[in-house]
Amino acid sequence: MTSKTLRTLDSPGALDELVQQSQQRPQLLFKHSSACPLSAMAYAELQDHLEEPVGGADYWLVTVQTARPVSNSVEAQLAVRHETPQAIVVRSGKAVWTASHRAITRRSLQAALSSHT
């Protein structure tokens, strides 16, 4: 499989696009804090996962320091309490899986996407 890249979620329009695309395939959203060492570790796990992605998902990144309003919109629209780091799988317009902090691993991402394809 080829590696995937992260698209930046930096506007309400991008969040709408993510939700719309979740009707056809899973969307994985990673909320990242550039000031947090634990977030850096979770981001490294995500990068490892992206080398061999599963489930045909699209991948999105929101950095909370530079896109706080979008991060707040994610919380409101998807009804998922904000945390960083945080991974959210969106399918059919709804958050169907979430993980935060040390629960974000290459394996947990693979399992979540495999079960929500």
MODELLER restraints for C-alpha pairs under 7 A, 6 or more apart:
rsr = mdl.restraints
at = mdl.atoms
rsr.add(forms.Gaussian(group=physical.xy_distance, feature=features.Distance(at['CA:1:A'], at['CA:52:A']), mean=5.98, stdev=0.5))
rsr.add(forms.Gaussian(group=physical.xy_distance, feature=features.Distance(at['CA:2:A'], at['CA:51:A']), mean=6.95, stdev=0.5))
rsr.add(forms.Gaussian(group=physical.xy_distance, feature=features.Distance(at['CA:2:A'], at['CA:52:A']), mean=6.65, stdev=0.5))
rsr.add(forms.Gaussian(group=physical.xy_distance, feature=features.Distance(at['CA:3:A'], at['CA:50:A']), mean=5.40, stdev=0.5))
rsr.add(forms.Gaussian(group=physical.xy_distance, feature=features.Distance(at['CA:3:A'], at['CA:51:A']), mean=4.47, stdev=0.5))
rsr.add(forms.Gaussian(group=physical.xy_distance, feature=features.Distance(at['CA:3:A'], at['CA:52:A']), mean=5.87, stdev=0.5))
rsr.add(forms.Gaussian(group=physical.xy_distance, feature=features.Distance(at['CA:3:A'], at['CA:53:A']), mean=6.63, stdev=0.5))
rsr.add(forms.Gaussian(group=physical.xy_distance, feature=features.Distance(at['CA:4:A'], at['CA:50:A']), mean=5.35, stdev=0.5))
rsr.add(forms.Gaussian(group=physical.xy_distance, feature=features.Distance(at['CA:4:A'], at['CA:51:A']), mean=6.87, stdev=0.5))
rsr.add(forms.Gaussian(group=physical.xy_distance, feature=features.Distance(at['CA:4:A'], at['CA:53:A']), mean=6.88, stdev=0.5))
rsr.add(forms.Gaussian(group=physical.xy_distance, feature=features.Distance(at['CA:5:A'], at['CA:59:A']), mean=6.72, stdev=0.5))
rsr.add(forms.Gaussian(group=physical.xy_distance, feature=features.Distance(at['CA:6:A'], at['CA:59:A']), mean=4.94, stdev=0.5))
rsr.add(forms.Gaussian(group=physical.xy_distance, feature=features.Distance(at['CA:6:A'], at['CA:60:A']), mean=5.03, stdev=0.5))
rsr.add(forms.Gaussian(group=physical.xy_distance, feature=features.Distance(at['CA:6:A'], at['CA:61:A']), mean=5.99, stdev=0.5))
rsr.add(forms.Gaussian(group=physical.xy_distance, feature=features.Distance(at['CA:7:A'], at['CA:59:A']), mean=6.15, stdev=0.5))
rsr.add(forms.Gaussian(group=physical.xy_distance, feature=features.Distance(at['CA:7:A'], at['CA:60:A']), mean=4.66, stdev=0.5))
rsr.add(forms.Gaussian(group=physical.xy_distance, feature=features.Distance(at['CA:7:A'], at['CA:61:A']), mean=6.05, stdev=0.5))
rsr.add(forms.Gaussian(group=physical.xy_distance, feature=features.Distance(at['CA:8:A'], at['CA:60:A']), mean=5.66, stdev=0.5))
rsr.add(forms.Gaussian(group=physical.xy_distance, feature=features.Distance(at['CA:8:A'], at['CA:61:A']), mean=4.97, stdev=0.5))
rsr.add(forms.Gaussian(group=physical.xy_distance, feature=features.Distance(at['CA:8:A'], at['CA:62:A']), mean=6.13, stdev=0.5))
rsr.add(forms.Gaussian(group=physical.xy_distance, feature=features.Distance(at['CA:9:A'], at['CA:15:A']), mean=6.52, stdev=0.5))
rsr.add(forms.Gaussian(group=physical.xy_distance, feature=features.Distance(at['CA:9:A'], at['CA:60:A']), mean=5.96, stdev=0.5))
rsr.add(forms.Gaussian(group=physical.xy_distance, feature=features.Distance(at['CA:9:A'], at['CA:61:A']), mean=5.58, stdev=0.5))
rsr.add(forms.Gaussian(group=physical.xy_distance, feature=features.Distance(at['CA:9:A'], at['CA:62:A']), mean=5.05, stdev=0.5))
rsr.add(forms.Gaussian(group=physical.xy_distance, feature=features.Distance(at['CA:10:A'], at['CA:62:A']), mean=6.51, stdev=0.5))
rsr.add(forms.Gaussian(group=physical.xy_distance, feature=features.Distance(at['CA:10:A'], at['CA:67:A']), mean=5.77, stdev=0.5))
rsr.add(forms.Gaussian(group=physical.xy_distance, feature=features.Distance(at['CA:10:A'], at['CA:70:A']), mean=6.27, stdev=0.5))
rsr.add(forms.Gaussian(group=physical.xy_distance, feature=features.Distance(at['CA:11:A'], at['CA:70:A']), mean=5.91, stdev=0.5))
rsr.add(forms.Gaussian(group=physical.xy_distance, feature=features.Distance(at['CA:12:A'], at['CA:70:A']), mean=6.12, stdev=0.5))
rsr.add(forms.Gaussian(group=physical.xy_distance, feature=features.Distance(at['CA:18:A'], at['CA:27:A']), mean=6.59, stdev=0.5))
rsr.add(forms.Gaussian(group=physical.xy_distance, feature=features.Distance(at['CA:19:A'], at['CA:93:A']), mean=5.00, stdev=0.5))
rsr.add(forms.Gaussian(group=physical.xy_distance, feature=features.Distance(at['CA:20:A'], at['CA:93:A']), mean=6.81, stdev=0.5))
rsr.add(forms.Gaussian(group=physical.xy_distance, feature=features.Distance(at['CA:22:A'], at['CA:90:A']), mean=5.97, stdev=0.5))
rsr.add(forms.Gaussian(group=physical.xy_distance, feature=features.Distance(at['CA:22:A'], at['CA:91:A']), mean=4.66, stdev=0.5))
rsr.add(forms.Gaussian(group=physical.xy_distance, feature=features.Distance(at['CA:22:A'], at['CA:92:A']), mean=5.09, stdev=0.5))
rsr.add(forms.Gaussian(group=physical.xy_distance, feature=features.Distance(at['CA:22:A'], at['CA:93:A']), mean=5.78, stdev=0.5))
rsr.add(forms.Gaussian(group=physical.xy_distance, feature=features.Distance(at['CA:23:A'], at['CA:91:A']), mean=6.25, stdev=0.5))
rsr.add(forms.Gaussian(group=physical.xy_distance, feature=features.Distance(at['CA:23:A'], at['CA:92:A']), mean=4.33, stdev=0.5))
rsr.add(forms.Gaussian(group=physical.xy_distance, feature=features.Distance(at['CA:23:A'], at['CA:93:A']), mean=6.44, stdev=0.5))
rsr.add(forms.Gaussian(group=physical.xy_distance, feature=features.Distance(at['CA:25:A'], at['CA:56:A']), mean=6.79, stdev=0.5))
rsr.add(forms.Gaussian(group=physical.xy_distance, feature=features.Distance(at['CA:25:A'], at['CA:57:A']), mean=5.95, stdev=0.5))
rsr.add(forms.Gaussian(group=physical.xy_distance, feature=features.Distance(at['CA:25:A'], at['CA:91:A']), mean=6.76, stdev=0.5))
rsr.add(forms.Gaussian(group=physical.xy_distance, feature=features.Distance(at['CA:25:A'], at['CA:117:A']), mean=6.47, stdev=0.5))
rsr.add(forms.Gaussian(group=physical.xy_distance, feature=features.Distance(at['CA:26:A'], at['CA:57:A']), mean=4.79, stdev=0.5))
rsr.add(forms.Gaussian(group=physical.xy_distance, feature=features.Distance(at['CA:26:A'], at['CA:58:A']), mean=6.68, stdev=0.5))
rsr.add(forms.Gaussian(group=physical.xy_distance, feature=features.Distance(at['CA:26:A'], at['CA:89:A']), mean=6.51, stdev=0.5))
rsr.add(forms.Gaussian(group=physical.xy_distance, feature=features.Distance(at['CA:26:A'], at['CA:90:A']), mean=5.79, stdev=0.5))
rsr.add(forms.Gaussian(group=physical.xy_distance, feature=features.Distance(at['CA:26:A'], at['CA:91:A']), mean=5.02, stdev=0.5))
rsr.add(forms.Gaussian(group=physical.xy_distance, feature=features.Distance(at['CA:26:A'], at['CA:116:A']), mean=6.63, stdev=0.5))
rsr.add(forms.Gaussian(group=physical.xy_distance, feature=features.Distance(at['CA:26:A'], at['CA:117:A']), mean=6.03, stdev=0.5))
rsr.add(forms.Gaussian(group=physical.xy_distance, feature=features.Distance(at['CA:27:A'], at['CA:57:A']), mean=5.27, stdev=0.5))
rsr.add(forms.Gaussian(group=physical.xy_distance, feature=features.Distance(at['CA:27:A'], at['CA:58:A']), mean=4.90, stdev=0.5))
rsr.add(forms.Gaussian(group=physical.xy_distance, feature=features.Distance(at['CA:27:A'], at['CA:59:A']), mean=5.98, stdev=0.5))
rsr.add(forms.Gaussian(group=physical.xy_distance, feature=features.Distance(at['CA:27:A'], at['CA:89:A']), mean=5.60, stdev=0.5))
rsr.add(forms.Gaussian(group=physical.xy_distance, feature=features.Distance(at['CA:27:A'], at['CA:90:A']), mean=5.07, stdev=0.5))
rsr.add(forms.Gaussian(group=physical.xy_distance, feature=features.Distance(at['CA:27:A'], at['CA:91:A']), mean=6.58, stdev=0.5))
rsr.add(forms.Gaussian(group=physical.xy_distance, feature=features.Distance(at['CA:28:A'], at['CA:57:A']), mean=6.65, stdev=0.5))
rsr.add(forms.Gaussian(group=physical.xy_distance, feature=features.Distance(at['CA:28:A'], at['CA:58:A']), mean=6.19, stdev=0.5))
rsr.add(forms.Gaussian(group=physical.xy_distance, feature=features.Distance(at['CA:28:A'], at['CA:59:A']), mean=4.88, stdev=0.5))
rsr.add(forms.Gaussian(group=physical.xy_distance, feature=features.Distance(at['CA:28:A'], at['CA:60:A']), mean=6.10, stdev=0.5))
rsr.add(forms.Gaussian(group=physical.xy_distance, feature=features.Distance(at['CA:28:A'], at['CA:87:A']), mean=6.84, stdev=0.5))
rsr.add(forms.Gaussian(group=physical.xy_distance, feature=features.Distance(at['CA:28:A'], at['CA:88:A']), mean=5.67, stdev=0.5))
rsr.add(forms.Gaussian(group=physical.xy_distance, feature=features.Distance(at['CA:28:A'], at['CA:89:A']), mean=4.55, stdev=0.5))
rsr.add(forms.Gaussian(group=physical.xy_distance, feature=features.Distance(at['CA:28:A'], at['CA:90:A']), mean=6.34, stdev=0.5))
rsr.add(forms.Gaussian(group=physical.xy_distance, feature=features.Distance(at['CA:29:A'], at['CA:59:A']), mean=6.05, stdev=0.5))
rsr.add(forms.Gaussian(group=physical.xy_distance, feature=features.Distance(at['CA:29:A'], at['CA:60:A']), mean=4.69, stdev=0.5))
rsr.add(forms.Gaussian(group=physical.xy_distance, feature=features.Distance(at['CA:29:A'], at['CA:61:A']), mean=5.87, stdev=0.5))
rsr.add(forms.Gaussian(group=physical.xy_distance, feature=features.Distance(at['CA:29:A'], at['CA:87:A']), mean=5.63, stdev=0.5))
rsr.add(forms.Gaussian(group=physical.xy_distance, feature=features.Distance(at['CA:29:A'], at['CA:88:A']), mean=5.10, stdev=0.5))
rsr.add(forms.Gaussian(group=physical.xy_distance, feature=features.Distance(at['CA:29:A'], at['CA:89:A']), mean=6.38, stdev=0.5))
rsr.add(forms.Gaussian(group=physical.xy_distance, feature=features.Distance(at['CA:30:A'], at['CA:60:A']), mean=6.13, stdev=0.5))
rsr.add(forms.Gaussian(group=physical.xy_distance, feature=features.Distance(at['CA:30:A'], at['CA:61:A']), mean=4.95, stdev=0.5))
rsr.add(forms.Gaussian(group=physical.xy_distance, feature=features.Distance(at['CA:30:A'], at['CA:62:A']), mean=6.35, stdev=0.5))
rsr.add(forms.Gaussian(group=physical.xy_distance, feature=features.Distance(at['CA:30:A'], at['CA:86:A']), mean=5.71, stdev=0.5))
rsr.add(forms.Gaussian(group=physical.xy_distance, feature=features.Distance(at['CA:30:A'], at['CA:87:A']), mean=4.54, stdev=0.5))
rsr.add(forms.Gaussian(group=physical.xy_distance, feature=features.Distance(at['CA:30:A'], at['CA:88:A']), mean=6.51, stdev=0.5))
rsr.add(forms.Gaussian(group=physical.xy_distance, feature=features.Distance(at['CA:31:A'], at['CA:61:A']), mean=6.08, stdev=0.5))
rsr.add(forms.Gaussian(group=physical.xy_distance, feature=features.Distance(at['CA:31:A'], at['CA:62:A']), mean=5.01, stdev=0.5))
rsr.add(forms.Gaussian(group=physical.xy_distance, feature=features.Distance(at['CA:31:A'], at['CA:63:A']), mean=6.01, stdev=0.5))
rsr.add(forms.Gaussian(group=physical.xy_distance, feature=features.Distance(at['CA:31:A'], at['CA:64:A']), mean=6.74, stdev=0.5))
rsr.add(forms.Gaussian(group=physical.xy_distance, feature=features.Distance(at['CA:31:A'], at['CA:84:A']), mean=5.86, stdev=0.5))
rsr.add(forms.Gaussian(group=physical.xy_distance, feature=features.Distance(at['CA:31:A'], at['CA:85:A']), mean=5.52, stdev=0.5))
rsr.add(forms.Gaussian(group=physical.xy_distance, feature=features.Distance(at['CA:31:A'], at['CA:86:A']), mean=5.02, stdev=0.5))
rsr.add(forms.Gaussian(group=physical.xy_distance, feature=features.Distance(at['CA:31:A'], at['CA:87:A']), mean=6.36, stdev=0.5))
rsr.add(forms.Gaussian(group=physical.xy_distance, feature=features.Distance(at['CA:32:A'], at['CA:39:A']), mean=5.97, stdev=0.5))
rsr.add(forms.Gaussian(group=physical.xy_distance, feature=features.Distance(at['CA:32:A'], at['CA:62:A']), mean=6.13, stdev=0.5))
rsr.add(forms.Gaussian(group=physical.xy_distance, feature=features.Distance(at['CA:32:A'], at['CA:63:A']), mean=4.78, stdev=0.5))
rsr.add(forms.Gaussian(group=physical.xy_distance, feature=features.Distance(at['CA:32:A'], at['CA:64:A']), mean=6.13, stdev=0.5))
rsr.add(forms.Gaussian(group=physical.xy_distance, feature=features.Distance(at['CA:32:A'], at['CA:84:A']), mean=5.74, stdev=0.5))
rsr.add(forms.Gaussian(group=physical.xy_distance, feature=features.Distance(at['CA:32:A'], at['CA:85:A']), mean=5.07, stdev=0.5))
rsr.add(forms.Gaussian(group=physical.xy_distance, feature=features.Distance(at['CA:32:A'], at['CA:86:A']), mean=6.96, stdev=0.5))
rsr.add(forms.Gaussian(group=physical.xy_distance, feature=features.Distance(at['CA:33:A'], at['CA:39:A']), mean=5.90, stdev=0.5))
rsr.add(forms.Gaussian(group=physical.xy_distance, feature=features.Distance(at['CA:33:A'], at['CA:63:A']), mean=5.76, stdev=0.5))
rsr.add(forms.Gaussian(group=physical.xy_distance, feature=features.Distance(at['CA:33:A'], at['CA:64:A']), mean=5.69, stdev=0.5))
rsr.add(forms.Gaussian(group=physical.xy_distance, feature=features.Distance(at['CA:33:A'], at['CA:65:A']), mean=6.61, stdev=0.5))
rsr.add(forms.Gaussian(group=physical.xy_distance, feature=features.Distance(at['CA:33:A'], at['CA:84:A']), mean=6.08, stdev=0.5))
rsr.add(forms.Gaussian(group=physical.xy_distance, feature=features.Distance(at['CA:33:A'], at['CA:85:A']), mean=6.47, stdev=0.5))
rsr.add(forms.Gaussian(group=physical.xy_distance, feature=features.Distance(at['CA:34:A'], at['CA:63:A']), mean=6.85, stdev=0.5))
rsr.add(forms.Gaussian(group=physical.xy_distance, feature=features.Distance(at['CA:38:A'], at['CA:101:A']), mean=6.57, stdev=0.5))
rsr.add(forms.Gaussian(group=physical.xy_distance, feature=features.Distance(at['CA:39:A'], at['CA:84:A']), mean=6.55, stdev=0.5))
rsr.add(forms.Gaussian(group=physical.xy_distance, feature=features.Distance(at['CA:39:A'], at['CA:85:A']), mean=4.78, stdev=0.5))
rsr.add(forms.Gaussian(group=physical.xy_distance, feature=features.Distance(at['CA:39:A'], at['CA:101:A']), mean=6.91, stdev=0.5))
rsr.add(forms.Gaussian(group=physical.xy_distance, feature=features.Distance(at['CA:42:A'], at['CA:85:A']), mean=6.72, stdev=0.5))
rsr.add(forms.Gaussian(group=physical.xy_distance, feature=features.Distance(at['CA:42:A'], at['CA:101:A']), mean=6.78, stdev=0.5))
rsr.add(forms.Gaussian(group=physical.xy_distance, feature=features.Distance(at['CA:42:A'], at['CA:102:A']), mean=6.84, stdev=0.5))
rsr.add(forms.Gaussian(group=physical.xy_distance, feature=features.Distance(at['CA:42:A'], at['CA:104:A']), mean=5.66, stdev=0.5))
rsr.add(forms.Gaussian(group=physical.xy_distance, feature=features.Distance(at['CA:42:A'], at['CA:105:A']), mean=6.64, stdev=0.5))
rsr.add(forms.Gaussian(group=physical.xy_distance, feature=features.Distance(at['CA:45:A'], at['CA:105:A']), mean=5.18, stdev=0.5))
rsr.add(forms.Gaussian(group=physical.xy_distance, feature=features.Distance(at['CA:45:A'], at['CA:106:A']), mean=5.11, stdev=0.5))
rsr.add(forms.Gaussian(group=physical.xy_distance, feature=features.Distance(at['CA:46:A'], at['CA:105:A']), mean=6.94, stdev=0.5))
rsr.add(forms.Gaussian(group=physical.xy_distance, feature=features.Distance(at['CA:46:A'], at['CA:106:A']), mean=6.07, stdev=0.5))
rsr.add(forms.Gaussian(group=physical.xy_distance, feature=features.Distance(at['CA:48:A'], at['CA:106:A']), mean=6.32, stdev=0.5))
rsr.add(forms.Gaussian(group=physical.xy_distance, feature=features.Distance(at['CA:49:A'], at['CA:106:A']), mean=4.90, stdev=0.5))
rsr.add(forms.Gaussian(group=physical.xy_distance, feature=features.Distance(at['CA:54:A'], at['CA:110:A']), mean=6.05, stdev=0.5))
rsr.add(forms.Gaussian(group=physical.xy_distance, feature=features.Distance(at['CA:54:A'], at['CA:113:A']), mean=6.45, stdev=0.5))
rsr.add(forms.Gaussian(group=physical.xy_distance, feature=features.Distance(at['CA:54:A'], at['CA:114:A']), mean=6.38, stdev=0.5))
rsr.add(forms.Gaussian(group=physical.xy_distance, feature=features.Distance(at['CA:55:A'], at['CA:113:A']), mean=5.43, stdev=0.5))
rsr.add(forms.Gaussian(group=physical.xy_distance, feature=features.Distance(at['CA:55:A'], at['CA:114:A']), mean=5.35, stdev=0.5))
rsr.add(forms.Gaussian(group=physical.xy_distance, feature=features.Distance(at['CA:55:A'], at['CA:117:A']), mean=5.26, stdev=0.5))
rsr.add(forms.Gaussian(group=physical.xy_distance, feature=features.Distance(at['CA:62:A'], at['CA:71:A']), mean=6.81, stdev=0.5))
rsr.add(forms.Gaussian(group=physical.xy_distance, feature=features.Distance(at['CA:64:A'], at['CA:71:A']), mean=6.06, stdev=0.5))
rsr.add(forms.Gaussian(group=physical.xy_distance, feature=features.Distance(at['CA:75:A'], at['CA:81:A']), mean=5.73, stdev=0.5))
rsr.add(forms.Gaussian(group=physical.xy_distance, feature=features.Distance(at['CA:75:A'], at['CA:82:A']), mean=5.80, stdev=0.5))
rsr.add(forms.Gaussian(group=physical.xy_distance, feature=features.Distance(at['CA:78:A'], at['CA:94:A']), mean=6.04, stdev=0.5))
rsr.add(forms.Gaussian(group=physical.xy_distance, feature=features.Distance(at['CA:78:A'], at['CA:95:A']), mean=5.82, stdev=0.5))
rsr.add(forms.Gaussian(group=physical.xy_distance, feature=features.Distance(at['CA:83:A'], at['CA:100:A']), mean=6.69, stdev=0.5))
rsr.add(forms.Gaussian(group=physical.xy_distance, feature=features.Distance(at['CA:84:A'], at['CA:100:A']), mean=6.66, stdev=0.5))
rsr.add(forms.Gaussian(group=physical.xy_distance, feature=features.Distance(at['CA:84:A'], at['CA:101:A']), mean=6.87, stdev=0.5))
rsr.add(forms.Gaussian(group=physical.xy_distance, feature=features.Distance(at['CA:85:A'], at['CA:100:A']), mean=5.54, stdev=0.5))
rsr.add(forms.Gaussian(group=physical.xy_distance, feature=features.Distance(at['CA:85:A'], at['CA:101:A']), mean=5.39, stdev=0.5))
rsr.add(forms.Gaussian(group=physical.xy_distance, feature=features.Distance(at['CA:86:A'], at['CA:99:A']), mean=5.74, stdev=0.5))
rsr.add(forms.Gaussian(group=physical.xy_distance, feature=features.Distance(at['CA:86:A'], at['CA:100:A']), mean=4.29, stdev=0.5))
rsr.add(forms.Gaussian(group=physical.xy_distance, feature=features.Distance(at['CA:86:A'], at['CA:101:A']), mean=6.58, stdev=0.5))
rsr.add(forms.Gaussian(group=physical.xy_distance, feature=features.Distance(at['CA:87:A'], at['CA:98:A']), mean=5.53, stdev=0.5))
rsr.add(forms.Gaussian(group=physical.xy_distance, feature=features.Distance(at['CA:87:A'], at['CA:99:A']), mean=5.29, stdev=0.5))
rsr.add(forms.Gaussian(group=physical.xy_distance, feature=features.Distance(at['CA:87:A'], at['CA:100:A']), mean=6.23, stdev=0.5))
rsr.add(forms.Gaussian(group=physical.xy_distance, feature=features.Distance(at['CA:87:A'], at['CA:104:A']), mean=6.86, stdev=0.5))
rsr.add(forms.Gaussian(group=physical.xy_distance, feature=features.Distance(at['CA:88:A'], at['CA:95:A']), mean=6.37, stdev=0.5))
rsr.add(forms.Gaussian(group=physical.xy_distance, feature=features.Distance(at['CA:88:A'], at['CA:97:A']), mean=5.74, stdev=0.5))
rsr.add(forms.Gaussian(group=physical.xy_distance, feature=features.Distance(at['CA:88:A'], at['CA:98:A']), mean=4.47, stdev=0.5))
rsr.add(forms.Gaussian(group=physical.xy_distance, feature=features.Distance(at['CA:88:A'], at['CA:99:A']), mean=6.72, stdev=0.5))
rsr.add(forms.Gaussian(group=physical.xy_distance, feature=features.Distance(at['CA:89:A'], at['CA:95:A']), mean=5.73, stdev=0.5))
rsr.add(forms.Gaussian(group=physical.xy_distance, feature=features.Distance(at['CA:89:A'], at['CA:96:A']), mean=5.77, stdev=0.5))
rsr.add(forms.Gaussian(group=physical.xy_distance, feature=features.Distance(at['CA:89:A'], at['CA:97:A']), mean=5.15, stdev=0.5))
rsr.add(forms.Gaussian(group=physical.xy_distance, feature=features.Distance(at['CA:89:A'], at['CA:98:A']), mean=6.41, stdev=0.5))
rsr.add(forms.Gaussian(group=physical.xy_distance, feature=features.Distance(at['CA:90:A'], at['CA:96:A']), mean=5.77, stdev=0.5))
rsr.add(forms.Gaussian(group=physical.xy_distance, feature=features.Distance(at['CA:97:A'], at['CA:112:A']), mean=6.79, stdev=0.5))
